[in-house]
């Protein structure tokens, strides 16, 4: 079909020129006042011109149909199916890798959050345990200390409890143990 295209175009051009030639002959015969011949040549020219256009349209439709068939054959070929399958598998693998990454990030986030909560709870328990120990030690040495020192130690105890400062409470506990 591809090789015969220039030939078909030449045939269409020839038929178009022949149709115009017949129309001119019909016009010439009409001027010569011949009765039936101009109508006959006009009809032959119209039929020739229509056949040229019909040939051109049919050739174009056949080419389009051939291209569609070739495109479908290429689309349904084994190599194209395998290529599409490969692209599908690669896209699925990429999606799973992204999902795995985001799951790792999510798990890491929740682990950090849980660790932070556990550390906070542990710190709170340690704070309470140290506070009870300090309170017990203070009540045990209350009679041995001057009232001003005792009040100062209690104020420090309350201050560090409000601030949740474990290190300061540990230093305070060591300070109280020194008085024992």
VENRAMO-V604660 format. One record per residue. N is the residue number from 1. RES is the residue in one small letter. SS is DSSP state (helix for helix, strand for strand, loop for the rest). PHI is phi in degrees with one decimal (999 if undefined). PSI is psi as a letter, one per 40 degrees, with the letter a starting at -180 (NA if undefined). Layout:
{{N/RES/SS/PHI/PSI} {N/RES/SS/PHI/PSI}}
This chain:
{{1/x/loop/999/d} {2/x/loop/-66.5/d} {3/x/loop/-73.7/d} {4/x/loop/-87.0/e} {5/x/helix/-62.0/d} {6/x/helix/-61.3/d} {7/x/helix/-67.1/d} {8/x/helix/-65.3/d} {9/x/helix/-63.1/d} {10/x/helix/-63.4/d} {11/x/helix/-65.1/d} {12/x/helix/-63.2/d} {13/x/helix/-62.6/d} {14/x/helix/-62.4/d} {15/x/helix/-64.0/d} {16/x/helix/-65.1/d} {17/x/helix/-64.3/d} {18/x/helix/-64.0/d} {19/x/helix/-64.1/d} {20/x/helix/-66.1/d} {21/x/helix/-61.6/d} {22/x/helix/-65.2/d} {23/x/helix/-65.0/d} {24/x/helix/-67.2/d} {25/x/helix/-62.7/d} {26/x/helix/-63.9/d} {27/x/helix/-66.6/d} {28/x/helix/-64.3/d} {29/x/helix/-67.8/d} {30/x/helix/-66.8/d} {31/x/helix/-70.2/d} {32/x/loop/-82.4/e} {33/x/loop/64.4/f} {34/x/loop/-89.2/h} {35/x/loop/-78.6/c} {36/x/loop/-91.6/d} {37/x/helix/-66.3/d} {38/x/helix/-62.1/d} {39/x/helix/-63.7/d} {40/x/helix/-64.7/d} {41/x/helix/-67.2/d} {42/x/helix/-64.6/d} {43/x/helix/-65.0/d} {44/x/helix/-64.1/d} {45/x/helix/-65.4/d} {46/x/helix/-64.4/d} {47/x/helix/-63.0/d} {48/x/helix/-64.3/d} {49/x/helix/-64.7/d} {50/x/helix/-63.3/d} {51/x/helix/-65.7/d} {52/x/helix/-64.2/d} {53/x/helix/-66.0/d} {54/x/helix/-63.4/d} {55/x/helix/-61.8/d} {56/x/helix/-65.2/d} {57/x/helix/-66.4/d} {58/x/helix/-62.9/d} {59/x/helix/-62.4/d} {60/x/helix/-62.2/d} {61/x/helix/-64.1/d} {62/x/helix/-63.2/d} {63/x/helix/-65.5/d} {64/x/helix/-62.9/d} {65/x/helix/-61.4/d} {66/x/helix/-64.2/d} {67/x/helix/-63.6/d} {68/x/helix/-64.1/d} {69/x/helix/-63.2/d} {70/x/helix/-65.0/d} {71/x/helix/-65.6/d} {72/x/helix/-66.2/d} {73/x/helix/-63.8/d} {74/x/helix/-66.2/d} {75/x/helix/-64.3/d} {76/x/loop/-91.3/e} {77/x/loop/-68.1/i} {78/x/helix/-62.7/d} {79/x/helix/-64.0/d} {80/x/helix/-68.3/d} {81/x/helix/-62.0/d} {82/x/helix/-65.0/d} {83/x/helix/-63.5/d} {84/x/helix/-64.5/d} {85/x/helix/-63.8/d} {86/x/helix/-62.7/d} {87/x/helix/-62.7/d} {88/x/helix/-62.6/d} {89/x/helix/-65.5/d} {90/x/helix/-64.7/d} {91/x/helix/-64.2/d} {92/x/helix/-64.7/d} {93/x/helix/-64.8/d} {94/x/helix/-61.4/d} {95/x/helix/-63.3/d} {96/x/helix/-67.7/d} {97/x/helix/-66.5/d} {98/x/helix/-64.4/d} {99/x/helix/-62.8/d} {100/x/helix/-61.6/d} {101/x/helix/-60.3/d} {102/x/helix/-68.4/d} {103/x/helix/-66.0/d} {104/x/helix/-60.9/d} {105/x/helix/-62.2/d} {106/x/helix/-64.5/d} {107/x/helix/-61.9/d} {108/x/helix/-61.7/d} {109/x/helix/-61.8/d} {110/x/helix/-67.1/d} {111/x/helix/-65.1/d} {112/x/helix/-63.3/d} {113/x/helix/-62.9/d} {114/x/helix/-64.8/d} {115/x/helix/-61.7/d} {116/x/helix/-63.5/d} {117/x/helix/-64.2/d} {118/x/helix/-63.4/d} {119/x/helix/-65.0/d} {120/x/helix/-63.6/d} {121/x/helix/-63.3/d} {122/x/helix/-64.9/d} {123/x/helix/-61.3/d} {124/x/helix/-62.9/d} {125/x/helix/-64.4/d} {126/x/helix/-63.2/d} {127/x/helix/-60.2/d} {128/x/helix/-64.7/d} {129/x/helix/-63.6/d} {130/x/helix/-65.6/d} {131/x/helix/-61.8/d} {132/x/helix/-63.3/d} {133/x/helix/-64.4/d} {134/x/helix/-64.2/d} {135/x/helix/-61.3/d} {136/x/helix/-63.0/d} {137/x/helix/-64.6/d} {138/x/helix/-64.2/d} {139/x/helix/-67.0/d} {140/x/helix/-72.3/d} {141/x/helix/-102.2/e} {142/x/helix/-55.8/d} {143/x/helix/-73.1/d} {144/x/helix/-83.4/e} {145/x/loop/-99.6/i} {146/x/loop/-67.3/i} {147/x/helix/-60.5/d} {148/x/helix/-63.5/d} {149/x/helix/-66.1/d} {150/x/helix/-61.6/d} {151/x/helix/-64.0/d} {152/x/helix/-63.5/d} {153/x/helix/-65.0/d} {154/x/helix/-64.9/d} {155/x/helix/-64.7/d} {156/x/helix/-61.5/d} {157/x/helix/-59.4/d} {158/x/helix/-63.3/d} {159/x/helix/-60.7/d} {160/x/helix/-72.3/d} {161/x/helix/-70.1/d} {162/x/helix/-64.5/d} {163/x/helix/-79.0/e} {164/x/loop/56.6/f} {165/x/loop/-99.5/g} {166/x/helix/-68.0/d} {167/x/helix/-63.4/d} {168/x/helix/-65.8/d} {169/x/helix/-65.6/d} {170/x/helix/-64.6/d} {171/x/helix/-63.9/d} {172/x/helix/-63.6/d} {173/x/helix/-63.9/d} {174/x/helix/-64.8/d} {175/x/helix/-62.2/d} {176/x/helix/-66.5/d} {177/x/helix/-65.3/d} {178/x/helix/-67.4/d} {179/x/helix/-76.7/e} {180/x/loop/-77.1/NA}}
